[in-house]
Amino acid sequence: MFMMKNILAIDTSSQKCSVAVSTNNQLFQQSSELERQSAQRILPMVAELLVDAKFSLPQLDLIAVIAGPGSFTGLRIGIGVAQGLSAANSTPVIALSSLAVTAMAANRMSSFSQFFVSEVAREREIYFAAYRISKRLGVELCGHEQVSVPELLQPPHEAIKGEPWCAVGKGWANRVEIQSRLNCPIENTIIEPEVNMSDICKLAELRFAAGDAVSAELLRPNYVKDKLDY
């Protein structure tokens, strides 16, 4: 597989803002816990990381950004920054699912190859997606990402009954309700996987090789929910 030299990764999908630069198998990263200041903090963080990595914005091969699901405000901030940097430097950009990155992290932490990822959305709702490990894509989505109360969850038709799955994410606090909808064996649970920026960079590189890059004007947040009532 072609190894990209310089990747910028941006994640503003949660309560913190994280930025990383990957170059020549080295990872430089910064995080800020001040969510309301994410817009003001991202560009200075990027500038500082580029100094540490010893290259400039025009030398970026790829920009990776978490497009969602996650904090609506945070997603818009991250997408906006990625769009601006991509447009200014004609750099291809990859929009990644936060759930897919969580599955990548779970694979790194375990011996499983199939993951039911569930994260808390709003009130009783959860985000949910099923993933299998893929050499070409990193992780491959089975069915579609969804947001729902646990009892109305739609089981992915692609899930193979009888094969072991790993449950991942804080949404699995409602394990009994979720598992009753899936009818698949779950052999392990990772409530708080250690997702890091290297997972984002690795997934972005694989997705770029698979032809998933888009131009700045086509980049959009992935709220999962089409009709937003909050």
C-alpha positions as CSV (number, residue, x, y, z in Angstrom):
1,M,0.0,0.0,0.0
2,F,1.2,3.5,-0.8
3,M,2.3,5.2,2.4
4,M,1.4,8.9,2.6
5,K,4.0,11.2,4.0
6,N,2.1,14.0,5.6
7,I,-1.4,13.8,7.1
8,L,-3.3,16.3,9.2
9,A,-6.1,14.9,11.4
10,I,-8.8,16.9,13.1
11,D,-11.3,15.7,15.7
12,T,-13.8,18.1,17.2
13,S,-16.6,15.5,17.6
14,S,-16.5,15.3,21.4
15,Q,-15.9,17.6,24.4
16,K,-12.4,18.3,23.3
17,C,-10.6,19.5,20.2
18,S,-7.8,17.2,19.0
19,V,-5.4,17.8,16.2
20,A,-2.5,15.6,14.9
21,V,0.1,15.6,12.2
22,S,1.5,12.3,11.0
23,T,4.7,12.3,9.0
24,N,7.4,9.6,8.4
25,N,5.9,7.3,11.0
26,Q,5.9,10.1,13.6
27,L,2.8,11.5,15.2
28,F,2.6,15.0,16.7
29,Q,-0.6,15.9,18.5
30,Q,-2.3,18.4,20.7
31,S,-5.6,18.5,22.5
32,S,-7.7,21.2,24.2
33,E,-10.5,20.6,26.6
34,L,-12.1,24.0,26.0
35,E,-14.9,23.1,23.6
36,R,-16.2,26.6,23.2
37,Q,-12.8,27.8,22.2
38,S,-12.2,25.1,19.6
39,A,-12.6,27.4,16.6
40,Q,-10.0,29.8,18.0
41,R,-7.7,27.0,19.1
42,I,-7.5,24.7,16.0
43,L,-5.5,26.8,13.6
44,P,-2.8,27.8,16.2
45,M,-2.6,24.1,17.2
46,V,-2.1,23.1,13.6
47,A,0.6,25.8,13.1
48,E,2.5,24.6,16.2
49,L,2.3,21.0,15.1
50,L,3.6,21.8,11.6
51,V,6.6,23.5,13.2
52,D,7.3,20.4,15.3
53,A,6.9,18.2,12.2
54,K,9.1,20.5,10.1
55,F,6.8,21.0,7.1
56,S,4.2,23.5,5.9
57,L,0.5,23.4,5.0
58,P,1.2,23.2,1.2
59,Q,3.2,20.0,1.8
60,L,0.2,18.2,3.3
61,D,-0.8,15.1,1.3
62,L,-4.1,14.6,3.1
63,I,-6.5,16.2,5.6
64,A,-8.6,13.8,7.7
65,V,-11.6,15.1,9.7
66,I,-14.1,13.4,11.9
67,A,-17.4,14.3,10.3
68,G,-19.7,12.7,12.9
69,P,-21.7,11.6,14.6
70,G,-20.9,13.7,17.6
71,S,-21.3,17.2,19.0
72,F,-23.2,19.3,16.4
73,T,-21.3,22.5,17.2
74,G,-17.9,20.6,17.3
75,L,-18.6,18.9,13.9
76,R,-19.3,22.2,12.2
77,I,-16.2,23.7,13.6
78,G,-14.0,20.8,12.5
79,I,-15.6,20.6,9.0
80,G,-15.2,24.3,8.5
81,V,-11.5,24.3,9.4
82,A,-10.9,21.3,7.1
83,Q,-12.7,22.9,4.3
84,G,-10.7,26.1,4.6
85,L,-7.3,24.4,4.7
86,S,-8.3,22.0,1.9
87,A,-9.5,24.8,-0.4
88,A,-6.5,27.1,0.3
89,N,-4.0,24.4,-0.5
90,S,-5.8,22.1,-2.9
91,T,-5.3,19.3,-0.4
92,P,-7.6,16.2,-0.7
93,V,-9.7,15.6,2.4
94,I,-11.3,12.5,3.9
95,A,-14.4,12.6,6.1
96,L,-14.4,9.8,8.7
97,S,-17.1,8.4,10.9
98,S,-16.4,8.7,14.6
99,L,-18.0,5.2,15.0
100,A,-15.7,3.8,12.4
101,V,-12.7,5.2,14.2
102,T,-14.0,3.7,17.4
103,A,-14.1,0.3,15.7
104,M,-10.5,0.8,14.5
105,A,-9.5,1.4,18.1
106,A,-11.3,-1.6,19.4
107,N,-9.6,-3.8,16.8
108,R,-6.2,-2.5,18.0
109,M,-7.2,-3.3,21.6
110,S,-8.6,-6.8,21.0
111,S,-8.4,-9.9,18.9
112,F,-12.0,-9.4,17.5
113,S,-12.8,-8.6,13.9
114,Q,-16.4,-7.7,14.2
115,F,-17.8,-4.8,16.3
116,F,-21.1,-3.4,17.3
117,V,-20.3,0.3,18.1
118,S,-22.8,2.3,20.2
119,E,-22.3,5.8,21.6
120,V,-24.7,8.0,23.6
121,A,-26.6,10.5,21.5
122,R,-29.4,12.5,23.3
123,E,-31.6,11.5,26.1
124,R,-32.3,7.8,25.6
125,E,-31.1,7.7,22.0
126,I,-27.9,6.0,20.9
127,Y,-25.7,6.0,17.8
128,F,-25.2,2.5,16.5
129,A,-23.2,0.9,13.7
130,A,-21.8,-2.6,12.9
131,Y,-18.3,-2.9,11.5
132,R,-16.1,-5.7,10.2
133,I,-12.3,-5.4,9.8
134,S,-11.3,-4.9,6.2
135,K,-7.7,-5.0,4.8
136,R,-8.8,-2.5,2.1
137,L,-11.0,-0.1,4.1
138,G,-9.7,-0.6,7.7
139,V,-13.2,-1.2,8.9
140,E,-16.3,-1.9,6.7
141,L,-19.8,-0.8,7.6
142,C,-22.4,-3.5,7.8
143,G,-25.7,-1.9,6.9
144,H,-25.9,1.7,7.9
145,E,-25.2,4.0,10.8
146,Q,-28.3,4.9,12.8
147,V,-29.6,6.9,15.8
148,S,-32.5,5.4,17.8
149,V,-33.8,4.5,21.2
150,P,-32.5,0.9,21.9
151,E,-35.8,-0.8,21.6
152,L,-36.3,0.5,18.0
153,L,-32.8,-0.3,16.8
154,Q,-32.8,-1.9,13.3
155,P,-30.5,-5.0,13.3
156,P,-28.0,-4.9,10.4
157,H,-29.0,-7.6,7.9
158,E,-25.3,-8.2,7.1
159,A,-24.6,-9.3,10.6
160,I,-23.8,-13.0,10.6
161,K,-25.6,-14.9,13.4
162,G,-23.3,-17.3,15.1
163,E,-20.1,-15.3,14.7
164,P,-18.8,-13.6,17.8
165,W,-19.0,-9.8,18.1
166,C,-17.4,-7.2,20.4
167,A,-19.6,-4.5,21.9
168,V,-17.9,-1.1,21.9
169,G,-18.8,2.3,23.3
170,K,-20.7,4.0,26.1
171,G,-24.0,3.3,24.5
172,W,-23.6,-0.3,25.7
173,A,-24.7,0.8,29.2
174,N,-28.1,-0.3,27.8
175,R,-26.7,-3.7,26.9
176,V,-29.8,-5.8,27.6
177,E,-32.1,-3.6,25.4
178,I,-29.6,-3.4,22.5
179,Q,-28.6,-7.1,22.5
180,S,-32.2,-8.2,22.5
181,R,-32.6,-6.4,19.1
182,L,-29.5,-7.9,17.6
183,N,-29.8,-11.7,18.2
184,C,-26.0,-12.1,17.7
185,P,-23.5,-13.5,20.2
186,I,-21.5,-10.8,22.0
187,E,-18.3,-12.2,23.6
188,N,-16.7,-9.0,24.9
189,T,-17.5,-5.4,25.8
190,I,-15.2,-2.4,25.7
191,I,-17.2,0.5,27.2
192,E,-14.5,3.1,26.8
193,P,-12.1,2.3,24.0
194,E,-8.9,4.2,23.8
195,V,-9.4,6.0,20.5
196,N,-6.3,8.0,19.5
197,M,-5.2,10.2,16.6
198,S,-3.1,7.4,15.1
199,D,-6.4,5.4,14.5
200,I,-7.7,8.4,12.5
201,C,-4.6,8.7,10.4
202,K,-4.4,5.0,9.7
203,L,-8.1,4.9,8.6
204,A,-7.8,8.0,6.6
205,E,-4.8,6.6,4.6
206,L,-6.7,3.4,3.8
207,R,-9.8,5.3,2.8
208,F,-7.7,7.6,0.5
209,A,-6.2,4.6,-1.2
210,A,-9.7,3.3,-1.7
211,G,-10.7,6.5,-3.5
212,D,-12.8,8.1,-0.8
213,A,-11.2,11.6,-0.8
214,V,-13.5,14.6,-1.6
215,S,-12.9,18.2,-2.5
216,A,-13.5,20.9,0.1
217,E,-16.9,22.0,-1.3
218,L,-18.3,18.5,-0.9
219,L,-17.4,18.1,2.7
220,R,-20.4,17.9,5.0
221,P,-21.0,17.0,8.7
222,N,-22.5,13.5,9.3
223,Y,-25.3,14.0,11.8
224,V,-26.7,10.5,11.0
225,K,-30.1,12.0,11.8
226,D,-31.6,13.6,8.7
227,K,-34.3,15.5,10.5
228,L,-32.7,17.5,13.3
229,D,-35.1,18.4,16.2
230,Y,-32.4,19.6,18.5
